[in-house]
Amino acid sequence: MKKGILGILLLSLVLAGCSSNSTAKKESTNESSSTVKTTSSSTRAKASATKIGAWTTQKDTELSSFIKQWEKVMDQTYTQYTGETNLTTANGTVYPTEFKTATVDGQPAELVWDPKGTQKVGYAVVALYNYNKNTGGSITYAFTIKDGTPIVLVNETNTASNNWTQTKNNDLKENFANIYNGRPTTTVGSANEKTATDDAYSDGRNGYTTTPVAMRGTWYAKSYGKMSKLEVSEHEIVYTSEGEKPAKTILYRPGNGRKFDTDSAVQEARQEWGVASEVTKNDLNYINVRGWYQTAGAGTFYAAHTELIDGKQTPVVVVGGGAGAWTSTVYYQTEALAEQQAEVKYDDLIYQ
């Protein structure tokens, strides 16, 4: 009888032990599972924060690599502001010090050097690049974050202007957005690698000549009783005289393979091609444009400029010709102003 009772007691202890071990294992498994989920969630949160909404050293390096590719094809050399030594343009503007007085589209704006892109108000400048032209003036790009949106601002000027506008260069806009959002950069468009299949780098062409930002837009002039219009974009100039068809010129840099094809059909197909270069004459920085097959003559000169009109410095485009780039026409931003100033000649310009 005693042996039977003892056996029952031993069996009860064994069963209790098994139950205890089973419970411990379940609790251990649940804790482990909970810990893994927490770590996974934390990792995803960190990855998301790194991908969007922050400017990192890696992204800055990716942008630098892209700019090195882009500048070679644009035939321009850019200096990067590193956050150590001030960046001084050819016009004497000093960044980031003079961000304090900067405007965007002519309106007061808050630009602040912020390499991490964490500023909540205004434009957080996370990268800054400047190119000083051989002919004077500069092109400065500010890569900024505003309200969580990547925006590329440009200040292209021949004076000490500190006014910025959003760039129209799709390569810079799209690839800065790609880098900011953790996506790979795409093939450069206007700044493509120089290959025979690239339209801007075949048949003797060596890429585009780029117009100054201040020259771009639609301009009007009234002379000899007729209104004419200039439409200037990044790589094209379209001239229209009242009652006539528009004449477009695409601005190319000539390459070593350029030749004078005598085939009339080929010349007809390339009648919109122009040889364009940057030159300085009479204290103005011009884009000089000659026909692709032009063998004589100085071509036409176009310069962004300002004149004092009704007490205000007013943007104009000065057009000249001849060996001295003598002024023939001054273009204005509105037809009304072109009418008003039709007979005016300015003291700072040298006329034909």
ZAGUDREN-662708 format. One record per residue: residue number from 1; residue in one letter; x, y, z of N, C-alpha, C in turn. Coordinates in steps of 0.001 Angstrom, whole numbers, m for minus. Layout:
N
 num residuo  n.east n.north    n.up ca.east ca.north   ca.up  c.east c.north    c.up
 NUM       a       X       Y       Z       X        Y       Z       X       Y       Z
...
This chain:
352
 num residuo  n.east n.north    n.up ca.east ca.north   ca.up  c.east c.north    c.up
   1       m     835   m1203       0       0        0       0     861    1240       0
   2       k    1891    1170     828    2801     2325     876    3511    2523    m452
   3       k    3874    1334   m1068    4549     1442   m2369    3641    2078   m3400
   4       g    2333    1778   m3347    1402     2376   m4324    1277    3855   m4143
   5       i    1203    4294   m2905    1097     5743   m2638    2356    6459   m3081
   6       l    3500    5858   m2820    4786     6466   m3195    4881    6598   m4704
   7       g    4381    5576   m5428    4434     5627   m6906    3584    6748   m7454
   8       i    2416    6911   m6832    1523     7997   m7305    2157    9357   m7070
   9       l    2804    9531   m5923    3465    10809   m5623    4578   11110   m6599
  10       l    5396   10094   m6923    6487    10286   m7886    5952   10657   m9262
  11       l    4880    9992   m9689    4292    10292  m10994    3771   11725  m11051
  12       s    3168   12182   m9950    2654    13565   m9893    3774   14582  m10030
  13       l    4915   14290   m9352    6056    15227   m9429    6623   15313  m10835
  14       v    6706   14170  m11518    7231    14145  m12907    6338   14951  m13834
  15       l    5022   14730  m13712    4068    15462  m14565    4126   16966  m14302
  16       a    4267   17329  m13050    4362    18759  m12702    5602   19378  m13299
  17       g    6714   18617  m13267    7967    19121  m13832    7851   19328  m15316
  18       c    7222   18360  m15994    7054    18483  m17452    6221   19694  m17800
  19       s    5135   19890  m17021    4258    21042  m17284    5010   22345  m17106
  20       s    5858   22413  m16088    6644    23632  m15820    7607   23921  m16940
  21       n    8305   22883  m17438    9265    23066  m18541    8566   23523  m19804
  22       s    7399   22938  m20096    6652    23293  m21298    6248   24759  m21263
  23       t    5786   25222  m20097    5384    26620  m19953    6563   27552  m20126
  24       a    7697   27165  m19562    8901    28005  m19671    9327   28155  m21117
  25       k    9227   27021  m21869    9633    27070  m23277    8733   27998  m24080
  26       k    7418   27917  m23799    6481    28770  m24520    6751   30239  m24240
  27       e    6995   30593  m22996    7273    31980  m22630    8548   32467  m23289
  28       s    9560   31574  m23290   10831    31945  m23920   10643   32192  m25402
  29       t    9852   31344  m26053    9614    31495  m27488    8882   32782  m27785
  30       n    7878   33085  m26984    7118    34312  m27201    7975   35549  m27005
  31       e    8842   35575  m26048    9712    36729  m25770   10671   36949  m26929
  32       s   11218   35792  m27394   12138    35885  m28521   11450   36454  m29738
  33       s   10241   36000  m30027    9478    36479  m31170    9182   37956  m31030
  34       s    8821   38381  m29836    8522    39784  m29591    9746   40652  m29825
  35       t   10912   40173  m29380   12154    40933  m29549   12510   41097  m31024
  36       v   12350   40028  m31814   12661    40083  m33243   11773   41090  m33947
  37       k   10475   41088  m33590    9548    42024  m34228    9928   43463  m33914
  38       t   10295   43722  m32675   10678    45076  m32270   11917   45538  m33019
  39       t   12921   44647  m33124   14156    45000  m33828   13885   45257  m35295
  40       s   13039   44422  m35919   12714    44571  m37332   12026   45898  m37591
  41       s   11074   46240  m36724   10360    47502  m36861   11303   48682  m36727
  42       s   12225   48615  m35782   13202    49684  m35574   14102   49843  m36774
  43       t   14535   48702  m37343   15420    48751  m38513   14729   49410  m39696
  44       r   13422   49041  m39900   12681    49634  m41009   12525   51130  m40809
  45       a   12288   51546  m39583   12121    52971  m39305   13391   53734  m39603
  46       k   14546   53151  m39196   15825    53810  m39454   16108   53882  m40949
  47       a   15811   52805  m41676   16046    52779  m43119   15199   53816  m43815
  48       s   13929   53937  m43371   13031    54911  m43970   13523   56323  m43722
  49       a   13992   56597  m42504   14478    57926  m42157   15721   58275  m42952
  50       t   16555   57268  m43238   17775    57513  m44001   17461   57760  m45469
  51       k   16455   57047  m45966   16122    57132  m47386   15502   58469  m47747
  52       i   14526   58917  m46976   13794    60133  m47296   13812   61067  m46097
  53       g   13975   62359  m46379   13883    63342  m45324   15184   63648  m44630
  54       a   16284   63137  m45157   17582    63439  m44547   18627   63524  m45645
  55       w   19608   64383  m45440   20729    64478  m46371   21948   63877  m45669
  56       t   22516   62859  m46274   23596    62116  m45638   24905   62307  m46386
  57       t   25990   61852  m45763   27298    61900  m46405   27305   61073  m47677
  58       q   26626   59953  m47654   26559    59096  m48840   25853   59809  m49994
  59       k   24747   60481  m49701   24019    61201  m50740   24858   62353  m51286
  60       d   25591   63017  m50402   26450    64115  m50838   27537   63600  m51781
  61       t   28071   62429  m51489   29086    61814  m52350   28496   61435  m53698
  62       e   27265   60921  m53700   26598    60560  m54945   26356   61798  m55808
  63       l   25952   62899  m55183   25738    64136  m55932   27047   64649  m56512
  64       s   28110   64589  m55729   29428    65017  m56203   29863   64206  m57426
  65       s   29627   62910  m57398   29988    62048  m58526   29177   62412  m59759
  66       f   27890   62704  m59552   27044    63090  m60679   27514   64411  m61286
  67       i   27834   65393  m60437   28282    66694  m60928   29565   66558  m61740
  68       k   30458   65674  m61338   31705    65469  m62075   31444   64946  m63479
  69       q   30437   64094  m63617   30054    63604  m64939   29400   64722  m65747
  70       w   28494   65429  m65100   27694    66462  m65758   28556   67643  m66227
  71       e   29501   68091  m65403   30296    69270  m65731   31218   69037  m66918
  72       k   31683   67794  m67081   32588    67506  m68191   31907   67717  m69535
  73       v   30681   67254  m69628   29969    67380  m70881   29475   68804  m71095
  74       m   29185   69514  m70007   28779    70914  m70120   29981   71823  m70390
  75       d   31189   71239  m70332   32417    71992  m70547   32541   73131  m69534
  76       q   32233   72813  m68284   32307    73768  m67187   32928   73063  m65984
  77       t   33679   73810  m65193   34318    73220  m64021   33763   73873  m62761
  78       y   33142   73068  m61907   32469    73584  m60716   33297   73341  m59459
  79       t   33270   74326  m58567   33917    74224  m57262   32840   73961  m56219
  80       q   33057   72957  m55396   32087    72597  m54370   32415   73284  m53051
  81       y   31403   73839  m52411   31580    74393  m51069   31567   73238  m50081
  82       t   32603   73141  m49259   32745    72002  m48351   32319   72321  m46924
  83       g   31949   73562  m46666   31583    73937  m45304   32758   74473  m44515
  84       e   33926   74558  m45152   35123    75034  m44448   35519   76432  m44913
  85       t   35992   76554  m46161   36399    77853  m46684   35253   78472  m47476
  86       n   34974   79762  m47281   33892    80432  m47986   34042   80279  m49503
  87       l   32913   80187  m50186   32891    80080  m51642   32684   81474  m52224
  88       t   33660   81976  m52979   33590    83311  m53552   33455   83221  m55059
  89       t   32420   83856  m55623   32193    83815  m57065   33040   84874  m57757
  90       a   33058   84819  m59093   33830    85783  m59874   33327   87206  m59673
  91       n   32095   87349  m59228   31518    88681  m59006   31769   89198  m57595
  92       g   32463   88389  m56779   32782    88809  m55427   31732   88447  m54390
  93       t   30691   87722  m54806   29675    87281  m53852   30236   86136  m53013
  94       v   30046   86204  m51710   30620    85223  m50788   29509   84391  m50156
  95       y   29617   83072  m50338   28637    82157  m49742   29337   81240  m48733
  96       p   28636   80859  m47659   27204    81070  m47405   26856   82393  m46725
  97       t   27848   83273  m46496   27599    84525  m45774   26443   85316  m46383
  98       e   26430   85419  m47730   25445    86288  m48383   24124   85600  m48682
  99       f   23920   84401  m48141   22584    83813  m48176   21606   84699  m47401
 100       k   22146   85457  m46440   21303    86302  m45587   20540   87349  m46395
 101       t   21119   87780  m47535   20476    88827  m48341   19907   88278  m49651
 102       a   19864   86967  m49796   19419    86358  m51054   17912   86507  m51250
 103       t   17519   86533  m52528   16105    86524  m52892   15865   85362  m53856
 104       v   14628   84915  m53917   14228    83889  m54882   13101   84469  m55722
 105       d   13320   84532  m57027   12356    85166  m57945   12053   86602  m57527
 106       g   13085   87268  m57009   12943    88670  m56640   12300   88918  m55287
 107       q   11916   87848  m54591   11251    87995  m53293   12175   87546  m52167
 108       p   12096   88205  m50989   12930    87793  m49861   12737   86312  m49555
 109       a   13828   85626  m49286   13751    84190  m49008   14811   83823  m47983
 110       e   14536   82781  m47236   15480    82329  m46205   16272   81145  m46722
 111       l   17533   81412  m47099   18452    80359  m47496   19476   80180  m46378
 112       v   19644   78939  m45936   20569    78662  m44830   21401   77438  m45182
 113       w   22710   77552  m44974   23580    76391  m45183   23272   75364  m44104
 114       d   22812   74189  m44531   22378    73158  m43603   22702   71791  m44220
 115       p   23935   71304  m44046   24381    70084  m44737   23621   68820  m44362
 116       k   22792   68869  m43333   21980    67698  m42975   20531   67829  m43444
 117       g   20170   69020  m43940   18828    69217  m44473   17722   69152  m43451
 118       t   18005   69570  m42234   17017    69439  m41152   16227   70717  m40895
 119       q   16619   71835  m41514   15918    73105  m41260   14468   73011  m41695
 120       k   13569   73517  m40874   12140    73403  m41141   11573   74588  m41918
 121       v   12247   75735  m41879   11729    76949  m42514   12646   77361  m43664
 122       g   12053   77779  m44774   12842    78265  m45901   13557   77156  m46641
 123       y   14695   77516  m47247   15468    76591  m48061   16704   76115  m47284
 124       a   16780   74832  m47023   17965    74250  m46394   18944   73887  m47509
 125       v   20061   74598  m47592   21043    74356  m48642   21958   73222  m48202
 126       v   21855   72078  m48884   22647    70909  m48489   23902   70750  m49342
 127       a   23935   71409  m50500   25121    71350  m51365   25170   72617  m52209
 128       l   26398   73058  m52506   26579    74318  m53226   27754   74192  m54191
 129       y   27513   74549  m55464   28548    74444  m56497   28589   75740  m57307
 130       n   29806   76168  m57672   29961    77414  m58429   30928   77238  m59603
 131       y   30570   77875  m60717   31422    77897  m61910   31692   79344  m62290
 132       n   32958   79744  m62337   33348    81077  m62781   33703   81032  m64258
 133       k   32964   81781  m65067   33161    81767  m66512   34489   82425  m66892
 134       n   35058   81976  m68006   36285    82595  m68511   36020   84013  m68980
 135       t   34781   84279  m69388   34424    85592  m69905   33877   86517  m68821
 136       g   33949   86081  m67568   33402    86867  m66464   32031   86360  m66068
 137       g   31609   86688  m64857   30328    86204  m64387   30446   84798  m63818
 138       s   29356   84298  m63275   29387    82994  m62623   28036   82313  m62713
 139       i   28061   80985  m62524   26837    80188  m62402   26952   79423  m61089
 140       t   26022   79655  m60176   26057    79004  m58871   24774   78200  m58671
 141       y   24929   76946  m58272   23782    76077  m58013   23699   75780  m56519
 142       a   22512   75982  m55957   22242    75624  m54563   21256   74460  m54562
 143       f   21672   73329  m54029   20810    72158  m53921   20135   72233  m52557
 144       t   18816   72398  m52562   18107    72742  m51336   16961   71771  m51040
 145       i   16548   71774  m49766   15360    71051  m49329   14400   72082  m48760
 146       k   13181   72120  m49294   12166    73069  m48796   10862   72312  m48566
 147       d   10417   72303  m47344    9183    71589  m46978    9238   70131  m47430
 148       g   10414   69515  m47302   10563    68120  m47657   10704   67855  m49147
 149       t   10818   68915  m49946   10924    68773  m51401   12310   69199  m51865
 150       p   12995   68375  m52677   14309    68774  m53212   14146   69797  m54335
 151       i   14823   70918  m54211   14721    72011  m55196   16126   72499  m55535
 152       v   16425   72634  m56831   17723    73163  m57270   17533   74615  m57686
 153       l   18221   75515  m56993   18192    76942  m57325   19462   77318  m58076
 154       v   19349   78275  m58990   20512    78734  m59743   20593   80255  m59688
 155       n   21808   80751  m59602   22067    82189  m59692   23137   82377  m60759
 156       e   22696   82722  m61968   23638    82980  m63060   23654   84474  m63329
 157       t   24804   85094  m63148   24855    86545  m63223   26226   87033  m63668
 158       n   26234   88199  m64294   27481    88857  m64664   27781   90018  m63724
 159       t   26904   90219  m62756   27098    91280  m61767   27125   90629  m60386
 160       a   26870   91416  m59362   26855    90865  m58006   25435   90535  m57565
 161       s   24568   90214  m58520   23182    89891  m58193   23123   88674  m57271
 162       n   22202   88720  m56325   22040    87626  m55362   20616   87080  m55445
 163       n   20061   87099  m56661   18707    86592  m56873   18769   85193  m57485
 164       w   17988   84291  m56910   17975    82896  m57335   16653   82543  m57994
 165       t   16707   81582  m58911   15499    81034  m59521   15636   79517  m59561
 166       q   14522   78814  m59749   14606    77366  m59897   15208   77029  m61261
 167       t   16171   76109  m61280   16820    75758  m62536   15835   75099  m63494
 168       k   16083   75289  m64783   15294    74619  m65816   16034   73398  m66357
 169       n   17203   73136  m65792   17990    72006  m66260   17416   70703  m65690
 170       n   16795   69917  m66571   16117    68698  m66127   17075   67674  m65526
 171       d   18309   67626  m66051   19290    66675  m65526   19544   66921  m64044
 172       l   19727   68178  m63678   20002    68505  m62288   18775   68280  m61409
 173       k   17610   68718  m61892   16389    68579  m61097   16072   67110  m60814
 174       e   16063   66307  m61883   15647    64916  m61739   16642   64094  m60918
 175       n   17919   64318  m61146   18909    63488  m60461   19120   63909  m59006
 176       f   18956   65174  m58700   19003    65581  m57297   17831   64951  m56545
 177       a   16647   64931  m57169   15480    64293  m56553   15716   62788  m56383
 178       n   16336   62175  m57392   16634    60741  m57290   17555   60446  m56112
 179       i   18618   61223  m56000   19581    61010  m54912   18922   61254  m53554
 180       y   18150   62305  m53457   17487    62645  m52197   16532   61540  m51751
 181       n   15835   60939  m52711   14843    59913  m52400   15407   58493  m52425
 182       g   16739   58373  m52491   17354    57056  m52408   17283   56244  m53676
 183       r   17028   56915  m54821   16974    56207  m56092   18281   56417  m56853
 184       p   18611   55541  m57785   19833    55721  m58575   19689   56880  m59550
 185       t   20797   57512  m59908   20762    58584  m60905   20487   57993  m62275
 186       t   19940   58837  m63162   19594    58391  m64503   20600   58928  m65509
 187       t   20501   58456  m66732   21400    58906  m67790   21231   60397  m68017
 188       v   22323   61097  m68155   22289    62536  m68357   21716   62834  m69730
 189       g   20854   63857  m69822   20233    64206  m71105   21074   65185  m71882
 190       s   20908   66510  m71596   21694    67509  m72319   23163   67374  m71989
 191       a   23457   66696  m70863   24845    66481  m70472   25203   65013  m70632
 192       n   24821   64423  m71737   25069    63007  m71949   26537   62747  m72222
 193       e   26951   61474  m72082   28310    61125  m72446   28489   61379  m73929
 194       k   29687   61782  m74316   29952    62127  m75702   30059   60863  m76546
 195       t   28969   60515  m77211   28974    59350  m78084   28492   59758  m79457
 196       a   28837   58967  m80430   28476    59287  m81813   26967   59281  m82017
 197       t   26237   58557  m81154   24793    58464  m81316   24046   59609  m80648
 198       d   24726   60408  m79865   24094    61545  m79203   23896   62657  m80221
 199       d   22673   63160  m80358   22379    64177  m81366   23238   65420  m81233
 200       a   23644   65765  m80017   24446    66975  m79821   25931   66727  m80034
 201       y   26306   65481  m80296   27721    65143  m80437   28002   64333  m81697
 202       s   27270   64602  m82736   27518    63943  m84012   27612   64997  m85107
 203       d   28127   64597  m86261   28205    65489  m87426   28945   66791  m87121
 204       g   30045   66675  m86369   30878    67847  m86114   30430   68712  m84964
 205       r   29428   68270  m84204   28960    69052  m83054   29617   68556  m81763
 206       n   29862   69496  m80861   30514    69162  m79592   29652   69600  m78415
 207       g   28358   69304  m78498   27448    69677  m77422   26812   71033  m77658
 208       y   25983   71439  m76701   25257    72696  m76812   26034   73863  m76185
 209       t   25748   75051  m76666   26118    76273  m75958   24892   76690  m75162
 210       t   25078   76996  m73890   23950    77296  m72998   23798   78796  m72805
 211       t   22594   79283  m72974   22332    80710  m72799   22298   81070  m71319
 212       p   22635   82304  m70955   22509    82735  m69558   21042   82719  m69127
 213       v   20799   82411  m67876   19433    82374  m67360   18736   83715  m67553
 214       a   19485   84806  m67356   18896    86145  m67457   18430   86478  m68868
 215       m   18902   85729  m69863   18518    85991  m71248   17272   85216  m71655
 216       r   16918   84199  m70896   15831    83314  m71312   14459   83946  m71092
 217       g   13567   83658  m72034   12224    84216  m71958   11811   84757  m73314
 218       t   10734   85541  m73326   10227    86154  m74562   10455   87657  m74505
 219       w   11019   88194  m75588   11427    89598  m75636   10881   90258  m76907
 220       y   10663   91582  m76836   10057    92306  m77955   10854   93562  m78289
 221       a   10831   93927  m79574   11478    95170  m80029   10656   95764  m81161
 222       k   10622   97078  m81221    9908    97797  m82290   10920   98616  m83070
 223       s   11086   98292  m84336   12003    99055  m85184   11470   99075  m86611
 224       y   11677  100208  m87276   11189   100401  m88647    9688  100101  m88754
 225       g    8960  100438  m87696    7518   100273  m87704    7019   98854  m87518
 226       k    7900   97902  m87282    7486    96508  m87138    7917   95954  m85781
 227       m    7054   95122  m85219    7372    94479  m83940    8041   93136  m84223
 228       s    9127   92866  m83534    9783    91561  m83649    9863   90913  m82268
 229       k   10071   89617  m82273   10062    88863  m81023   11240   87897  m80972
 230       l   11858   87798  m79788   12899    86807  m79525   12396   85864  m78446
 231       e   12500   84573  m78697   12181    83566  m77685   13467   82792  m77397
 232       v   13982   82969  m76201   15280    82383  m75849   15069   81288  m74805
 233       s   15526   80090  m75122   15495    78980  m74172   16929   78565  m73869
 234       e   17088   77408  m73241   18415    76998  m72772   19415   76835  m73920
 235       h   18956   76269  m75047   19866    75992  m76158   19339   76490  m77502
 236       e   18314   77345  m77505   17723    77797  m78761   17348   79268  m78706
 237       i   17368   79900  m79875   16857    81262  m80037   15922   81256  m81243
 238       v   14695   81720  m81032   13716    81795  m82120   13387   83259  m82365
 239       y   13595   83717  m83610   13341    85102  m83995   12114   85144  m84888
 240       t   11191   86048  m84581    9995    86224  m85410    9785   87707  m85665
 241       s    9731   88064  m86939    9413    89436  m87318    7946   89490  m87708
 242       e    7298   90591  m87410    5873    90743  m87658    5512   90368  m89094
 243       g    4564   89435  m89244    4118    89024  m90570    4982   87972  m91236
 244       e    6022   87479  m90536    6922    86487  m91128    6944   85199  m90295
 245       k    7468   84136  m90885    7576    82865  m90178    8733   82908  m89175
 246       p    8605   82192  m88067    9698    82147  m87076   10951   81495  m87659
 247       a   12108   81983  m87225   13393    81407  m87627   14103   80918  m86374
 248       k   14310   79600  m86282   14914    79014  m85082   16385   78703  m85310
 249       t   17201   78965  m84285   18614    78600  m84312   18919   77764  m83076
 250       i   19463   76557  m83291   19897    75693  m82195   21374   75966  m81951
 251       l   21738   76208  m80709   23078    76691  m80379   24022   75525  m80066
 252       y   24957   75260  m80981   25912    74171  m80801   27339   74703  m80690
 253       r   28171   73906  m80012   29613    74149  m80036   30199   73308  m81175
 254       p   31058   73894  m82008   31641    73105  m83094   32712   72152  m82573
 255       g   32788   70968  m83158   33797    69991  m82784   34851   69850  m83860
 256       n   35840   69012  m83600   36935    68822  m84563   36457   68205  m85872
 257       g   35327   67475  m85813   34841    66806  m87017   33940   67668  m87885
 258       r   33801   68933  m87545   32930    69813  m88331   33508   70037  m89726
 259       k   32653   69921  m90739   33090    70155  m92110   31998   70883  m92880
 260       f   32374   71512  m93947   31449    72294  m94757   30913   71422  m95890
 261       d   29771   70794  m95630   29164    69910  m96616   28527   70749  m97715
 262       t   28853   70440  m98942   28348    71226 m100082   27023   70692 m100611
 263       d   26575   69566 m100092   25309    68987 m100527   24162   69895 m100083
 264       s   23370   70382 m101030   22300    71340 m100722   21232   70716  m99818
 265       a   20977   69421  m99991   19976    68747  m99159   20441   68683  m97704
 266       v   21725   68422  m97496   22276    68370  m96142   22232   69766  m95510
 267       q   22606   70769  m96282   22573    72139  m95768   21151   72555  m95393
 268       e   20193   72128  m96197   18794    72439  m95917   18355   71779  m94609
 269       a   18790   70534  m94401   18412    69809  m93189   19027   70416  m91935
 270       r   20134   71136  m92101   20853    71705  m90955   20750   73224  m90898
 271       q   19746   73776  m91542   19639    75232  m91599   19368   75867  m90230
 272       e   18882   75066  m89285   18629    75611  m87939   19843   75488  m87024
 273       w   20905   74847  m87490   22090    74700  m86665   22882   76015  m86632
 274       g   23368   76367  m85465   24196    77553  m85340   25474   77254  m84576
 275       v   26547   77925  m84928   27802    77853  m84179   27749   78969  m83140
 276       a   27713   78607  m81873   27532    79602  m80818   28673   79539  m79815
 277       s   29147   80696  m79409   30244    80771  m78444   30063   81990  m77555
 278       e   30736   81976  m76416   30660    83091  m75472   31819   84047  m75732
 279       v   31521   85326  m75906   32559    86332  m76141   32232   87584  m75338
 280       t   33258   88356  m75033   33068    89626  m74333   33513   90773  m75228
 281       k   32621   91714  m75462   32911    92907  m76248   32166   94084  m75647
 282       n   32795   95234  m75659   32157    96462  m75171   31603   96292  m73750
 283       d   32336   95540  m72924   31966    95297  m71528   30673   94494  m71372
 284       l   30254   93801  m72427   29084    92938  m72351   29484   91506  m72675
 285       n   28848   90547  m71989   29102    89136  m72259   28046   88616  m73228
 286       y   28490   88335  m74452   27578    87950  m75525   27608   86449  m75795
 287       i   26502   85965  m76387   26491    84705  m77117   26584   85088  m78582
 288       n   27676   84726  m79224   27862    85029  m80649   27377   83834  m81472
 289       v   26483   84087  m82423   25870    83017  m83213   26143   83243  m84701
 290       r   26697   82203  m85321   26931    82219  m86762   26282   80979  m87366
 291       g   25958   81051  m88639   25368    79907  m89312   26353   78746  m89362
 292       w   25826   77516  m89368   26681    76334  m89354   27622   76312  m90549
 293       y   27159   76812  m91690   27984    76829  m92903   28439   78246  m93279
 294       q   28327   79159  m92336   28739    80544  m92593   30258   80626  m92684
 295       t   30754   81225  m93775   32205    81330  m93989   32732   82752  m93830
 296       a   31852   83736  m93801   32282    85135  m93659   31289   85876  m92775
 297       g   31748   86989  m92215   30876    87778  m91363   31007   87404  m89894
 298       a   30649   88359  m89040   30832    88190  m87597   29662   87516  m86918
 299       g   28546   87343  m87631   27382    86734  m87015   26591   87726  m86178
 300       t   25727   87201  m85309   24867    88021  m84465   25253   87827  m83007
 301       f   25212   88911  m82241   25607    88893  m80832   24375   89146  m79948
 302       y   24231   88345  m78891   23110    88487  m77957   23666   88605  m76535
 303       a   23207   89618  m75790   23688    89808  m74415   22546   90166  m73477
 304       a   22517   89526  m72318   21596    89924  m71255   22164   91179  m70599
 305       h   21305   92169  m70360   21789    93459  m69861   20659   94119  m69067
 306       t   20944   95227  m68422   19908    96042  m67778   20104   97494  m68171
 307       e   19006   98232  m68254   19042    99673  m68524   18101  100374  m67549
 308       l   18436  101617  m67214   17606   102409  m66315   16430  102977  m67108
 309       i   15218  102486  m66810   14015   102919  m67514   12979  103320  m66473
 310       d   12498  104532  m66567   11510   105059  m65617   12000  104911  m64181
 311       g   13290  105123  m63983   13870   105096  m62643   14168  103716  m62102
 312       k   13987  102654  m62937   14228   101286  m62468   15209  100573  m63392
 313       q   16085   99752  m62800   16946    98897  m63592   16087   97805  m64217
 314       t   16038   97784  m65543   15112    96920  m66269   15871   95931  m67138
 315       p   15533   94641  m67076   16212    93647  m67920   15933   93892  m69405
 316       v   16960   93746  m70217   16829    93848  m71667   17756   92814  m72299
 317       v   17563   92572  m73589   18509    91785  m74367   19043   92682  m75477
 318       v   20354   92814  m75517   21010    93655  m76514   21461   92772  m77676
 319       v   21098   93168  m78898   21481    92421  m80088   22380   93306  m80945
 320       g   23512   92741  m81367   24463    93516  m82161   25019   92719  m83317
 321       g   25813   93378  m84123   26421    92718  m85272   27703   93399  m85672
 322       g   28368   92855  m86692   29625    93420  m87158   30784   93039  m86266
 323       a   31976   93392  m86690   33189    93019  m85964   33211   93588  m84549
 324       g   32549   94732  m84347   32542    95362  m83029   31314   95034  m82206
 325       a   30497   94094  m82668   29251    93750  m81978   28430   95003  m81691
 326       w   28368   95887  m82697   27662    97152  m82527   26167   96917  m82385
 327       t   25548   97621  m81445   24143    97408  m81117   23238   97770  m82286
 328       s   22341   96852  m82622   21354    97116  m83670   19943   97199  m83091
 329       t   19675   96381  m82042   18322    96309  m81477   18402   96020  m79984
 330       v   17471   96613  m79237   17328    96310  m77816   15937   95717  m77610
 331       y   15878   94552  m76974   14622    93845  m76753   14163   93992  m75304
 332       y   12826   94052  m75145   12216    94279  m73833   11251   93140  m73498
 333       q   10828   93094  m72233    9995    91985  m71774    8526   92104  m72168
 334       t    8081   93283  m72589    6693    93459  m73016    6633   94267  m74310
 335       e    5567   94066  m75065    5371    94844  m76289    5158   96316  m75968
 336       a    4468   96590  m74856    4212    97985  m74480    5515   98732  m74230
 337       l    6447   98095  m73534    7734    98734  m73263    8544   98878  m74550
 338       a    8426   97903  m75441    9116    97991  m76727    8597   99182  m77534
 339       e    7297   99409  m77491    6702   100580  m78160    7217  101869  m77533
 340       q    7216  101890  m76201    7621   103101  m75476    9077  103474  m75759
 341       q    9949  102459  m75846   11384   102720  m75961   11901  102580  m77393
 342       a   11018  102528  m78354   11408   102232  m79736   12480  103172  m80278
 343       e   12442  104432  m79921   13385   105410  m80479   14524  105760  m79526
 344       v   14584  105077  m78388   15577   105416  m77366   16912  104739  m77676
 345       k   17996  105514  m77483   19345   104957  m77563   20042  105211  m76225
 346       y   20774  104219  m75754   21360   104283  m74427   22848  104651  m74504
 347       d   23267  105471  m73542   24637   105992  m73551   25703  104911  m73372
 348       d   25336  103805  m72713   26340   102784  m72425   26487  101755  m73553
 349       l   25720  101905  m74622   25786   100983  m75749   26408  101670  m76959
 350       i   27129  100908  m77753   27750   101421  m78971   26934  100943  m80160
 351       y   26354  101879  m80887   25441   101545  m81969   26139  101502  m83321
 352       q   25475  100856  m84267   26013   100781  m85643   26009  102167  m86276
